């Protein structure tokens, strides 16, 4: 099997690339960023995803992970979200139509909330609609995989583009108090990136189609205060509460079991075990 992974130099993409290689796939990565560590046997193309057609590549499946994937940065530069998440997705699907490849699109659980709370949420929702339009109008074989709150090996340790765990790990390294946004009682369905990768491959390899989206979440959640307790038991850091932020949902939780029931996918890895392993 030949695969293109857009965003393959990023957090989820790099984990997916390694697993695909283990399964015998031939992999091409298209990413605007240069990978931190190039993997032997992988072809890397450094370019924006909107330019996919400039690099003729034969593929059986395209894992479309390239996106502007953070809520807060999307307020500062909404045009980047629009170009990456909408125009980029349109270009990928048009290319898939040309080469007759299956597409697995990385959606977002923000679909279940007010999609107009942030440019990120709006453009990820529009990306899903572009996928469904291509399925109906052009018979493109495209499946949507909705992610919840992904953590795990390779996560960005970055105060701007990291998830909450990556930001806290960055602060720990710098000796900075860990910041809890709002009251800390907002809950998140935290899912390990390795579980996500296994789900993506199952979606790619199945002949089954979902009329909406395959939901990749654990079905349980933890408050940010719960997460703070896990960090305290491991590291004993200091914490500061800061003002709430726009786009900060009160809860994410996967209530859909289709991926488990129809694909046999499970999410076995536990958040507490990951924190303890750091």
N, C-alpha and C positions, 0 to 999 in steps of 0.2 A: 504493500500500500504506500502511496505517495501522499504526503501531507504538507500543506502550507500552514504555518502558525503565525498569524499576524499578532504583533505584540509579544513575540516569542522570546524577547530579551528581558521581559518584565517578570514580576513575581510569580504569577500563575503560569504564564507562558513558559518560563524556563523550567519549572517543575514538570509541565506537560511534555516538553521536548525530551527530557530525560526518560520519561516513561514510554513515550512513543518509540524511542530508539531501542529500549529494552524489548519492545514487542516486535521489532524488526521493520518498523516504518522507515522509509526514506524521508527526511525532513528538510524543508526550507523555511527559514525564519525571515519574515519581513517586519522590520521595526525601525522607527526613527532613531532609536537609541542604539549605541554600540553595546554589545553584551559585556557584562563584567568579566565573564569567563566563557570563551568560546568552547563549544563541545565538539570533539573530533567527530567527523562524519556528517556534520550539519553544515548546510550552505546558508550563509548569512547575507542578507541584502539590507543595506541601511538606507531607508527612504520612508517617506510618509505613506500611510496605507492608501491614501487617495490615489497614489501613483502605481497601484498594483499592476495595471495593464502595461506599464512600461517595461515590465520584467517578465516576459513570457515564461511561465512555469506550468508544467503538466502536473496535475494533482487529482487524486480521487476524493480528497476531503480538504476543506479549508476550515481550520479552527480560527474564528474571527474574535480575537481577544483584544486587539488594539483599540484603545479608547482613552478619553480623559475620564479617569475613574474615581475622582474625589469630589465631594460635595463642596467644601469650603473654597478650594481654588477655582471652582466653576463660577462663583460669584464675581471673581476678579477678572476673569477672561472668558466670558460666555462664548465668544467666537471660536475659541479652541474646542470647546465642547461640541458646538454645532458642526465644525469641520470634521472632527475626529469621529464623533458618534453618529452623525447623520450622513454627511457626504461620504465619509470613509466607508460606512456600511453599504451605502448605495453602490459605490464603485466596486467593492468586494463582491456583491451579489451579481452585478452585471458581468464581472469577470467569471464568476462561477457559472453563470448562464452560458457564457462563451465556451468554456472548457468542459461543461457538463459535470461539474464537481458538486458534491454535497457540502453544505455549509452548516457548521455548528456555531451559533451566535451567542456570545456572552451577554445575557440580559442581566437585569438587576431587580432585587426584591423591592426596590423603591416603586416599582409598578403598582404595588398594593397600597401605596399611600397617595397623598396629593402629588401628582406628577409635576405640579407647577411650583412646588416649594423651592426648587433650585434649578439652575440651568442643567446641571448634571442629570437630575431625575427626568426633566422634560426630554432631553436629547436621547437618553437611553430608552425611554418609552417610544419616541419617534423611531429609533433604530429598530425596535420590535415591529412597528407598523410597516416599515420599509421591508422587513423580512416577509411579513405576511402578504404584502402586496406582490412581491416577487413570486411567492408560492402560488398565488391565485392567478396572476396575470401572465407569468412567464414559465410556470411549472418548474421553478427552481426547487431542488430538494434541500430545504432549509429547516433546521430545528433550533429552537430557542432553549437555552439553559439559563435559568435565573439563579444567580448567586445571592447568598446572604452575606454574612460578615466573615470574610475569609482571613485566616491567619496561618502562620506556619513557617517552615524553613524558606529563607530567601525573602521574607517580607521586608519592605523598605523601612530602614531605620532613619526616618526623616521627619522633622517637625512640621512639614507642610504636606507632603504627599504620602506620609505613612498612615496606616490605620492606627487605632488607639493603642494597640499592643506595640506596634513599631515605634510610635511616638514615645511611649513610656520607656521602651528599651533605650531609645536615644537619650532621653532625659537621665536615665540611670547612669549611662556611660559618661554623661557630662556632669553628674552630681547635681542635677536640677530637680526640684520637687515635681512629682507627677501631678498633672493638672486634670481635675475632674470637671467636666462641663456640666453646668446646671446643678441639679440636686443629686445626680448620680443614680437615680432610680430608673432611668431609661434602660430598657432591656434589649439585648442583642442576641440573635441566633448565630453564635460563633461556630464556624465550620473550618476544619483543617484543609489546607490546600491539597493535601494528598488525597483526601476524600473527593474533592472537587475534580481533580485530574482523573480519578477512576470513573467518575460520573460522566465526564466529557467523552472519554473513550467508549464507554458503553453506548452513549447516544450516537456517536459516530458509526459504531459498528452494527447497530440494530437496524432492522428493516421497519421497525415500528415507528409511526409518526404520531406526534402530539398535536392536537388541534390548537392548543395554546402554547404552553411551555412546560418543560421539565424543571421542577423546582428542586434545587440542590441546597438543602438546609437540614439541620439535625432534627428539627421538631421540638427542640427545647431551647431555653434561653437563660441568660444570666444578666443581672443588672451590672452597670459599671461599678457600683459599690461592691458587688460580689467579686468582680475582677480585681478591684483594688485590694480586697482581702487576700486573694490568691497571691498577688504581688507582695503584699506585706509579709505573708508567711514565708515567702522565699527570700526577699531582699530587705525587708524592713525599711522601705523608703519613706520620705515625707510626702504628704499630699497637700495640694491647694485646690479649693473649689473656685471656679471662675464662672462668669456669666454665661447663660445659655447662648446658643448660636442658632442662626437661621438654618432650616433644613435638618434639625436634630430631632428625628422621629422618637416618639416615646417607646415604641416597641417594634422589633422585627422578629418574626416567628414563622417558620415553614409549617403550614397546616396541610399541605398537599403530599400524599403518599404515592403518587403515580410512578415516580422513579423507582421506588422500592417495589411496588406491586407489579409493575409491568416490565421493568428492566432488571430487577434483582439487585439494585444498587443499595448499599448501606453506608452509613456514616459511623464508623466504629471508634474514631479517635476522640479523646476527651481533652477539653480545654485545660483542665487542672494538670493533666499529665504533661502537656506541652510546657506550661509555665514552670513546672517543677524541673523540666529538662534543661531550662535555659541556664 
